[in-house]
Amino acid sequence: LLKPLQSNIYKVFLGFSSRKAYEDYKKSSVFREHFSKEAVRPLAGSSSAHASYLEQFFYPISEEE
């Protein structure tokens, strides 16, 4: 988890050695508790999935949005 010094946008970058490792991660409690759609619902964000890694950006949803 990377957080810039002057912002409240978090970047999550996870690498996987294989598709099976990625699928196992998606079934894990770490994913369910921190990165599933339900877990990140209070945050706005974007994500991109590639062959060997998953990249997600999260930032708090302001009261004005």
Chimera marker file (.cmm) of the C-alpha trace (Angstrom):
<marker_set name="trace">
<marker id="1" x="0.000" y="0.000" z="0.000" r="1" g="1" b="0" radius="0.5"/>
<marker id="2" x="1.532" y="3.290" z="-1.073" r="1" g="1" b="0" radius="0.5"/>
<marker id="3" x="0.288" y="6.679" z="0.110" r="1" g="1" b="0" radius="0.5"/>
<marker id="4" x="1.629" y="9.945" z="-1.326" r="1" g="1" b="0" radius="0.5"/>
<marker id="5" x="2.759" y="12.596" z="1.149" r="1" g="1" b="0" radius="0.5"/>
<marker id="6" x="0.493" y="15.344" z="-0.211" r="1" g="1" b="0" radius="0.5"/>
<marker id="7" x="-2.673" y="13.452" z="-1.012" r="1" g="1" b="0" radius="0.5"/>
<marker id="8" x="-5.097" y="10.934" z="0.400" r="1" g="1" b="0" radius="0.5"/>
<marker id="9" x="-5.056" y="8.625" z="-2.620" r="1" g="1" b="0" radius="0.5"/>
<marker id="10" x="-3.829" y="5.128" z="-1.861" r="1" g="1" b="0" radius="0.5"/>
<marker id="11" x="-2.276" y="2.830" z="-4.447" r="1" g="1" b="0" radius="0.5"/>
<marker id="12" x="-2.367" y="-0.933" z="-4.056" r="1" g="1" b="0" radius="0.5"/>
<marker id="13" x="-0.053" y="-2.961" z="-6.280" r="1" g="1" b="0" radius="0.5"/>
<marker id="14" x="-0.067" y="-6.740" z="-5.901" r="1" g="1" b="0" radius="0.5"/>
<marker id="15" x="2.018" y="-9.167" z="-7.947" r="1" g="1" b="0" radius="0.5"/>
<marker id="16" x="1.161" y="-12.823" z="-8.540" r="1" g="1" b="0" radius="0.5"/>
<marker id="17" x="3.390" y="-15.600" z="-9.846" r="1" g="1" b="0" radius="0.5"/>
<marker id="18" x="0.512" y="-17.352" z="-11.603" r="1" g="1" b="0" radius="0.5"/>
<marker id="19" x="-3.180" y="-17.165" z="-12.381" r="1" g="1" b="0" radius="0.5"/>
<marker id="20" x="-3.783" y="-19.768" z="-9.654" r="1" g="1" b="0" radius="0.5"/>
<marker id="21" x="-2.037" y="-17.544" z="-7.099" r="1" g="1" b="0" radius="0.5"/>
<marker id="22" x="-4.323" y="-14.679" z="-8.172" r="1" g="1" b="0" radius="0.5"/>
<marker id="23" x="-7.425" y="-16.884" z="-7.886" r="1" g="1" b="0" radius="0.5"/>
<marker id="24" x="-6.309" y="-18.058" z="-4.421" r="1" g="1" b="0" radius="0.5"/>
<marker id="25" x="-5.866" y="-14.420" z="-3.371" r="1" g="1" b="0" radius="0.5"/>
<marker id="26" x="-9.405" y="-13.604" z="-4.558" r="1" g="1" b="0" radius="0.5"/>
<marker id="27" x="-10.707" y="-16.369" z="-2.243" r="1" g="1" b="0" radius="0.5"/>
<marker id="28" x="-8.674" y="-15.197" z="0.769" r="1" g="1" b="0" radius="0.5"/>
<marker id="29" x="-9.926" y="-13.377" z="3.854" r="1" g="1" b="0" radius="0.5"/>
<marker id="30" x="-7.435" y="-10.572" z="3.111" r="1" g="1" b="0" radius="0.5"/>
<marker id="31" x="-9.228" y="-9.883" z="-0.165" r="1" g="1" b="0" radius="0.5"/>
<marker id="32" x="-12.721" y="-10.218" z="1.339" r="1" g="1" b="0" radius="0.5"/>
<marker id="33" x="-11.950" y="-7.939" z="4.292" r="1" g="1" b="0" radius="0.5"/>
<marker id="34" x="-9.918" y="-5.249" z="2.516" r="1" g="1" b="0" radius="0.5"/>
<marker id="35" x="-10.329" y="-5.268" z="-1.274" r="1" g="1" b="0" radius="0.5"/>
<marker id="36" x="-13.659" y="-6.829" z="-2.242" r="1" g="1" b="0" radius="0.5"/>
<marker id="37" x="-16.401" y="-4.599" z="-3.662" r="1" g="1" b="0" radius="0.5"/>
<marker id="38" x="-18.132" y="-4.627" z="-0.286" r="1" g="1" b="0" radius="0.5"/>
<marker id="39" x="-14.943" y="-3.652" z="1.563" r="1" g="1" b="0" radius="0.5"/>
<marker id="40" x="-14.115" y="-0.719" z="-0.723" r="1" g="1" b="0" radius="0.5"/>
<marker id="41" x="-17.677" y="0.544" z="-1.110" r="1" g="1" b="0" radius="0.5"/>
<marker id="42" x="-16.954" y="3.618" z="1.118" r="1" g="1" b="0" radius="0.5"/>
<marker id="43" x="-14.151" y="4.574" z="-1.280" r="1" g="1" b="0" radius="0.5"/>
<marker id="44" x="-14.143" y="5.717" z="-4.860" r="1" g="1" b="0" radius="0.5"/>
<marker id="45" x="-11.512" y="4.167" z="-7.041" r="1" g="1" b="0" radius="0.5"/>
<marker id="46" x="-10.335" y="2.507" z="-10.159" r="1" g="1" b="0" radius="0.5"/>
<marker id="47" x="-8.534" y="-0.705" z="-10.881" r="1" g="1" b="0" radius="0.5"/>
<marker id="48" x="-6.805" y="-2.513" z="-13.671" r="1" g="1" b="0" radius="0.5"/>
<marker id="49" x="-5.916" y="-6.182" z="-13.899" r="1" g="1" b="0" radius="0.5"/>
<marker id="50" x="-3.036" y="-7.433" z="-15.997" r="1" g="1" b="0" radius="0.5"/>
<marker id="51" x="-1.602" y="-10.875" z="-16.622" r="1" g="1" b="0" radius="0.5"/>
<marker id="52" x="0.549" y="-10.942" z="-13.484" r="1" g="1" b="0" radius="0.5"/>
<marker id="53" x="-0.570" y="-8.100" z="-11.255" r="1" g="1" b="0" radius="0.5"/>
<marker id="54" x="-3.523" y="-6.153" z="-9.952" r="1" g="1" b="0" radius="0.5"/>
<marker id="55" x="-3.438" y="-2.396" z="-9.484" r="1" g="1" b="0" radius="0.5"/>
<marker id="56" x="-6.062" y="-0.426" z="-7.575" r="1" g="1" b="0" radius="0.5"/>
<marker id="57" x="-6.413" y="3.221" z="-6.578" r="1" g="1" b="0" radius="0.5"/>
<marker id="58" x="-8.603" y="4.304" z="-3.668" r="1" g="1" b="0" radius="0.5"/>
<marker id="59" x="-9.527" y="7.689" z="-2.274" r="1" g="1" b="0" radius="0.5"/>
<marker id="60" x="-12.178" y="8.778" z="0.229" r="1" g="1" b="0" radius="0.5"/>
<marker id="61" x="-15.476" y="9.927" z="-1.199" r="1" g="1" b="0" radius="0.5"/>
<marker id="62" x="-16.010" y="13.500" z="-0.079" r="1" g="1" b="0" radius="0.5"/>
<marker id="63" x="-19.299" y="14.634" z="1.400" r="1" g="1" b="0" radius="0.5"/>
<marker id="64" x="-19.817" y="16.889" z="-1.643" r="1" g="1" b="0" radius="0.5"/>
<marker id="65" x="-19.767" y="14.061" z="-4.215" r="1" g="1" b="0" radius="0.5"/>
<link id1="1" id2="2" r="1" g="1" b="0" radius="0.2"/>
<link id1="2" id2="3" r="1" g="1" b="0" radius="0.2"/>
<link id1="3" id2="4" r="1" g="1" b="0" radius="0.2"/>
<link id1="4" id2="5" r="1" g="1" b="0" radius="0.2"/>
<link id1="5" id2="6" r="1" g="1" b="0" radius="0.2"/>
<link id1="6" id2="7" r="1" g="1" b="0" radius="0.2"/>
<link id1="7" id2="8" r="1" g="1" b="0" radius="0.2"/>
<link id1="8" id2="9" r="1" g="1" b="0" radius="0.2"/>
<link id1="9" id2="10" r="1" g="1" b="0" radius="0.2"/>
<link id1="10" id2="11" r="1" g="1" b="0" radius="0.2"/>
<link id1="11" id2="12" r="1" g="1" b="0" radius="0.2"/>
<link id1="12" id2="13" r="1" g="1" b="0" radius="0.2"/>
<link id1="13" id2="14" r="1" g="1" b="0" radius="0.2"/>
<link id1="14" id2="15" r="1" g="1" b="0" radius="0.2"/>
<link id1="15" id2="16" r="1" g="1" b="0" radius="0.2"/>
<link id1="16" id2="17" r="1" g="1" b="0" radius="0.2"/>
<link id1="17" id2="18" r="1" g="1" b="0" radius="0.2"/>
<link id1="18" id2="19" r="1" g="1" b="0" radius="0.2"/>
<link id1="19" id2="20" r="1" g="1" b="0" radius="0.2"/>
<link id1="20" id2="21" r="1" g="1" b="0" radius="0.2"/>
<link id1="21" id2="22" r="1" g="1" b="0" radius="0.2"/>
<link id1="22" id2="23" r="1" g="1" b="0" radius="0.2"/>
<link id1="23" id2="24" r="1" g="1" b="0" radius="0.2"/>
<link id1="24" id2="25" r="1" g="1" b="0" radius="0.2"/>
<link id1="25" id2="26" r="1" g="1" b="0" radius="0.2"/>
<link id1="26" id2="27" r="1" g="1" b="0" radius="0.2"/>
<link id1="27" id2="28" r="1" g="1" b="0" radius="0.2"/>
<link id1="28" id2="29" r="1" g="1" b="0" radius="0.2"/>
<link id1="29" id2="30" r="1" g="1" b="0" radius="0.2"/>
<link id1="30" id2="31" r="1" g="1" b="0" radius="0.2"/>
<link id1="31" id2="32" r="1" g="1" b="0" radius="0.2"/>
<link id1="32" id2="33" r="1" g="1" b="0" radius="0.2"/>
<link id1="33" id2="34" r="1" g="1" b="0" radius="0.2"/>
<link id1="34" id2="35" r="1" g="1" b="0" radius="0.2"/>
<link id1="35" id2="36" r="1" g="1" b="0" radius="0.2"/>
<link id1="36" id2="37" r="1" g="1" b="0" radius="0.2"/>
<link id1="37" id2="38" r="1" g="1" b="0" radius="0.2"/>
<link id1="38" id2="39" r="1" g="1" b="0" radius="0.2"/>
<link id1="39" id2="40" r="1" g="1" b="0" radius="0.2"/>
<link id1="40" id2="41" r="1" g="1" b="0" radius="0.2"/>
<link id1="41" id2="42" r="1" g="1" b="0" radius="0.2"/>
<link id1="42" id2="43" r="1" g="1" b="0" radius="0.2"/>
<link id1="43" id2="44" r="1" g="1" b="0" radius="0.2"/>
<link id1="44" id2="45" r="1" g="1" b="0" radius="0.2"/>
<link id1="45" id2="46" r="1" g="1" b="0" radius="0.2"/>
<link id1="46" id2="47" r="1" g="1" b="0" radius="0.2"/>
<link id1="47" id2="48" r="1" g="1" b="0" radius="0.2"/>
<link id1="48" id2="49" r="1" g="1" b="0" radius="0.2"/>
<link id1="49" id2="50" r="1" g="1" b="0" radius="0.2"/>
<link id1="50" id2="51" r="1" g="1" b="0" radius="0.2"/>
<link id1="51" id2="52" r="1" g="1" b="0" radius="0.2"/>
<link id1="52" id2="53" r="1" g="1" b="0" radius="0.2"/>
<link id1="53" id2="54" r="1" g="1" b="0" radius="0.2"/>
<link id1="54" id2="55" r="1" g="1" b="0" radius="0.2"/>
<link id1="55" id2="56" r="1" g="1" b="0" radius="0.2"/>
<link id1="56" id2="57" r="1" g="1" b="0" radius="0.2"/>
<link id1="57" id2="58" r="1" g="1" b="0" radius="0.2"/>
<link id1="58" id2="59" r="1" g="1" b="0" radius="0.2"/>
<link id1="59" id2="60" r="1" g="1" b="0" radius="0.2"/>
<link id1="60" id2="61" r="1" g="1" b="0" radius="0.2"/>
<link id1="61" id2="62" r="1" g="1" b="0" radius="0.2"/>
<link id1="62" id2="63" r="1" g="1" b="0" radius="0.2"/>
<link id1="63" id2="64" r="1" g="1" b="0" radius="0.2"/>
<link id1="64" id2="65" r="1" g="1" b="0" radius="0.2"/>
</marker_set>
